[in-house]
Structure formats: structure tokens, C-alpha cells
């Protein structure tokens, strides 16, 4: 016997019993963003490595430690995408989508990062992104946040909190970074090894440290909001006013800096305490300089990404969403002649009632075994075709979830009978 091939660590399978919940959540996400005018953009899973080095930043953990990078047969360095925004911007620049235009797009799919797998953090994970280009004011920031608030409402999520901050412009951040270098440098003996390494290269990331012994030091660090330029401060105040106007609660978290170099001004996260250490369900912010940095014209931009694995777990914990993917009808047919006729009748039913989900028994079997399959399928109704029904050109209709009596219906009346049974127009 050949040895069993196992899956790759941190890259899990989503099994048939799990996918109905995923599909229902994905439908809520897609329908909600599209109702706000966002259109789907699909981008490749593989991009040139340079794209992520230029956009995310070469001294970030993602680029330095976590990317799946390889050389193809032409010795070109390629990378499995660790996030979606860079690819979306690259596509927009490549196809002229941002030239004298405003764009609202969404995208979804798998991302890849080589990191230690744990609950809520995987090496292959899935994200749903919404991005807006060409909008300068805080109204689009507020809209993107309002979209997520509406998604949580539709999914029945309550234990989730919005945190917001402003990083200002790259120019205004320079002075703040120097102050952080001075502050943490004066307290270098209290830093862990990773923070010492980051101090000169990316001092704002020290504010992200989860090291327990650094928390009091971080809490006393200078605040970035004290270093905002006037336009960024006005933008941030405008965002807060709009959130207040529509009743979206939030907390200003002056330690929220996000881990990617391209962010500017507004940053935000939706966090929860229901998922252990991995508490961020949705993260986003402005990246007004990224389009120009990747070869396009200066274009204001903002977006967010929802971690699907974490969102699915949140919905599962909330237990307010029913995801039943079973058929409406299960067709039981015993005997070769009945099975052949059932195949034909099933396709006729699908032609005349395309909204009904019908599963036809495959693989033969006795009445008893087929009814077990019908019950396990979750169907509301079983259709029965045996020798007697075949001779009389009729079908037995049996309710599987209620106590209604079984009835026999002629072939040409079955569509009407099924709609009545299933309360469908």
C-alpha cells in the first residue's frame, strides 16, 4: 500500500458540511458591498515579488519572513499573494482604471503567509476586500466602515468593536518616528529582542508589540494624534462626525498603527474578544500614496479586508445564521426501469421548476437504504418511483420533516404538488 499524502500544515480543507455557512456569509458580503456600488475585480494569486516589496515594505515581517516566494523557469521572482490590495492597485494601474475615474471594487480569495499556524491564523487563509479609489474626503472612509457595520448586523454579530486612528501623512509621521526612536531608545533595556531590531527600521511597529513586559512602556509612549498635520486632523475629525451621525460606536486607539507601510491617515480595525489572541476580524485604512508608488498617478485610496476564517468562526459562535444546503426534494427509484424513468422525470422537473433543488438517488439500493439517504440529505420531500408507480405513470410524494400523509400524484401534476408541499409560488 502506498503511503498516504497529507495536507500542508496551515493549509486546511473546507469540507462539504462547512461550505454552506461559508457560502451564506459570502453571499451577505457580496450583496452588501454591491448594494453600495462596489463591483468585483478578480486578480491573480501570483504576482511579481517586487510588487509586494514596493507596496508592503521591505522591512515588514510579511516581506522579510512570511512570503511564499520562488523563481519560475525564466528565473523571475514570483510570490503567492500575502494580501490583496497591492494586486488590486497593480491591476488598476495596468488597465488605466484610475485615470480620471473613481472606482469602487471588491475582491475575494485565498492569501498565503508562512507563519506559525494557530486558531484564526493559517498559512493559506481567505479574505474579502473592498477598496475605493479617487475619493479624498472622509465620507468614503465612513461609508466603508458603515458597510462593515451593516454586514455585522446582517450576520447577527454583536461582540465586535470598532477601533479607529489616524496616521497622518508620511511627512508628518517622520517627526513622530524620531520621537519614538528617542523614547524607546531611552528605555532600550525594557525592549524585547524583536523590538530592538525594529527600533531604527520601523519604530511605529513597536506599538504593535504583544510582549507583556512592554505594555506599560507602550501605554506611556508619545501619541501620534499629537503629531498630525492640520489636514489629517481635520479629516479624522470629519470621519468621527460622520460615524457619530449614523450611530456607529467606536474607540480612538492611538496605538493602532497597522503593519503595512502603505497606510496613511485613517486606519481602523473591528476586533473581538471571542477568538482568543487573533481578535481582528476586519482591518483597513487609507493608502493615498500607493497608486503613485506603483507607477500610476497620485490617487487617494482606502480599503478594508475581512478575514473569512475568523468571520466564519464568529458567526458559528453566534449561532444566529442557519446554513441549510440540502435539496428540497430527494428522488427515490427502485429497479432499473424506474431508475431510468426517474432520471428523465428529474430533468423534466428541473426544466419546469428550476428553483427547486432536486437530488436523484444514484447507486441503486433498496427502498430502505434510499430512504436513509433521503433523510440524511435534509430534503423536505421524497419522491417515490417503483414498479407500481411506473405502471400507473404516477409518483409517490412523502413528507420527510412533517406528519403529512403520503399521496400519489400523476406525472403531469407533480410540479404543482411539490410547490404546494414546499409552500413555493
HUWORA-V484686 format. One record per pair of residues at least 4 apart in sequence whose C-alpha atoms are under 7 Angstrom apart, sorted by the first residue. I is the first residue (numbers start at 1). J is the second residue. Records with the same first field share a line. If there is no record, write none. Layout:
# HUWORA-V484686
I = J / J
This chain:
# HUWORA-V484686
10 = 117 / 122 / 123 / 124
11 = 122 / 123 / 124
14 = 18 / 19
15 = 19
18 = 22
19 = 23
20 = 24 / 323 / 324 / 325
21 = 25 / 323
22 = 26 / 312
23 = 27
24 = 28 / 323
25 = 29
26 = 30
27 = 31
28 = 32 / 151
29 = 33 / 151
30 = 34
31 = 35
32 = 36 / 151
33 = 37 / 38 / 147
34 = 38 / 39
37 = 104
38 = 104 / 105 / 106
39 = 104 / 105 / 106
40 = 105 / 106 / 107
41 = 105 / 106 / 107
42 = 107
43 = 87 / 88
45 = 80 / 81
46 = 78 / 79 / 80 / 81
47 = 51 / 78 / 79 / 80 / 81
48 = 77 / 78 / 79
49 = 53 / 77 / 78 / 79
50 = 54
51 = 55 / 86
52 = 56 / 86
53 = 57 / 58 / 63
55 = 86 / 262 / 290
56 = 260 / 261 / 262
57 = 63 / 260 / 261
58 = 63 / 64
59 = 63 / 64 / 201
60 = 64 / 260
61 = 65 / 66
62 = 66 / 67
63 = 67
66 = 113 / 114 / 115
67 = 79 / 82 / 113 / 114
68 = 79 / 80 / 112 / 113 / 114
69 = 77 / 78 / 79 / 80
70 = 77 / 78 / 79
71 = 75 / 76 / 77 / 78
72 = 76 / 77 / 78
80 = 112
81 = 111 / 112
82 = 111 / 112 / 113
83 = 111
84 = 88
85 = 89
86 = 90
87 = 91
88 = 92
89 = 93 / 291
90 = 94 / 294
91 = 95
92 = 96 / 97 / 98
93 = 97 / 98 / 295 / 296
97 = 101
98 = 102 / 103
101 = 134
102 = 133 / 134 / 135
103 = 132 / 133 / 134
104 = 131 / 132 / 133
105 = 130 / 131 / 132
106 = 129 / 130 / 131
107 = 128 / 129 / 130
108 = 127 / 128 / 129
109 = 126 / 127 / 128
110 = 124 / 125 / 126 / 127
111 = 124 / 125 / 126
112 = 123 / 124 / 125
113 = 123 / 124
114 = 123
115 = 123
117 = 121 / 122 / 123
118 = 122
120 = 278 / 309 / 310
125 = 309
126 = 307 / 308 / 309
127 = 305 / 306 / 307 / 308
128 = 305 / 306 / 307 / 308
129 = 304 / 305 / 306
130 = 303 / 304 / 305
131 = 302 / 303 / 304
132 = 301 / 302 / 303
133 = 299 / 300 / 301 / 302
134 = 299 / 300 / 301
135 = 140 / 300 / 301
136 = 300
137 = 235
138 = 142 / 235 / 238 / 239
139 = 143 / 239
140 = 144
141 = 145 / 239 / 302
142 = 146 / 239 / 242 / 243
143 = 147
144 = 148
145 = 149
146 = 150
147 = 151
148 = 152
149 = 153
150 = 154
151 = 155
152 = 156 / 157
153 = 157
155 = 315 / 321
156 = 320
157 = 315 / 318
159 = 272
160 = 270 / 271 / 272
161 = 250 / 270 / 271 / 272
162 = 249 / 250 / 251 / 269 / 270 / 271
163 = 250 / 251 / 252 / 253 / 268 / 269 / 270
164 = 250 / 251 / 252 / 253 / 267 / 268 / 269
165 = 252 / 253 / 254 / 256 / 266 / 267 / 268
166 = 225 / 236 / 265 / 266 / 267
167 = 173 / 224 / 257 / 264 / 265 / 266
168 = 172 / 173 / 228 / 229 / 232 / 264 / 265
169 = 173 / 264 / 265
170 = 174 / 264
172 = 227 / 228 / 229
173 = 177
174 = 178
175 = 179
176 = 180 / 224 / 227
177 = 181 / 203 / 204
178 = 182
179 = 183
180 = 184 / 203 / 222
181 = 185 / 199 / 200 / 203
182 = 186
183 = 187
184 = 188
190 = 214
191 = 195 / 196 / 214
192 = 196
193 = 197
194 = 198
195 = 199 / 206
198 = 202 / 203
199 = 203
204 = 257
205 = 259
207 = 218 / 255
211 = 215
214 = 218
215 = 219
216 = 220
217 = 221
223 = 254
224 = 228 / 254
225 = 254
228 = 232 / 233
229 = 233
230 = 234
231 = 235
232 = 236 / 265
233 = 237
234 = 238
235 = 239
236 = 240 / 266
237 = 241
238 = 242
239 = 243
240 = 244
241 = 245
242 = 246
243 = 247 / 248
244 = 248
262 = 287 / 290
263 = 285 / 286 / 287
264 = 286 / 287 / 288
265 = 286
266 = 285 / 286
267 = 284 / 285 / 286
268 = 283 / 284 / 285
269 = 280 / 282 / 283 / 284
270 = 280 / 281 / 282 / 283
271 = 279 / 280 / 281
272 = 279 / 280
273 = 279
275 = 279
281 = 306 / 307 / 310 / 311
282 = 304 / 305 / 306 / 307
283 = 304 / 305 / 306
284 = 303 / 304 / 305
285 = 302 / 303 / 304
286 = 301 / 302 / 303
287 = 301 / 302
288 = 299 / 300 / 301
289 = 293 / 298 / 299
290 = 294
291 = 295 / 296 / 297 / 298 / 299
292 = 296 / 297 / 298 / 299
307 = 311
308 = 312
309 = 313
310 = 314
311 = 315
312 = 316
313 = 317
314 = 318
315 = 319 / 321
326 = 377 / 378 / 379
327 = 357 / 358 / 359 / 377 / 378 / 379
328 = 356 / 357 / 358 / 379 / 380 / 381
329 = 357 / 358 / 359 / 379 / 380 / 381 / 382
330 = 358 / 359 / 360 / 374 / 379 / 381 / 382 / 383
331 = 359 / 360 / 361 / 382 / 383 / 384
332 = 360 / 361 / 370 / 382 / 383 / 384 / 385
333 = 338 / 339 / 342 / 384 / 385 / 386
334 = 338 / 339 / 364 / 366 / 367 / 385 / 386
335 = 339 / 386
336 = 340
337 = 341
338 = 342 / 385 / 386 / 387 / 390
339 = 343
340 = 344
341 = 345
342 = 346
343 = 347
344 = 348
345 = 349
346 = 350
347 = 351
348 = 352
349 = 353 / 415
350 = 354
353 = 415
365 = 369 / 370
366 = 370
367 = 371
368 = 372
369 = 373
370 = 374
371 = 375
372 = 376
373 = 377
374 = 379 / 382
375 = 379 / 400
380 = 399 / 400 / 401
381 = 397 / 398 / 399 / 400
382 = 397 / 398 / 399 / 400
383 = 395 / 396 / 397 / 398
384 = 395 / 396 / 397
385 = 389 / 390 / 395 / 396
386 = 390
387 = 391
388 = 392
389 = 393 / 394 / 395
390 = 394
393 = 410 / 411
394 = 408 / 409 / 410 / 411
395 = 408 / 409 / 410 / 411
396 = 406 / 407 / 408 / 409
397 = 406 / 407 / 408
398 = 406 / 407
399 = 403 / 404 / 406
409 = 413 / 414
410 = 414
413 = 417
414 = 418
415 = 419
416 = 420
417 = 421
418 = 422
419 = 423 / 424 / 425
420 = 424
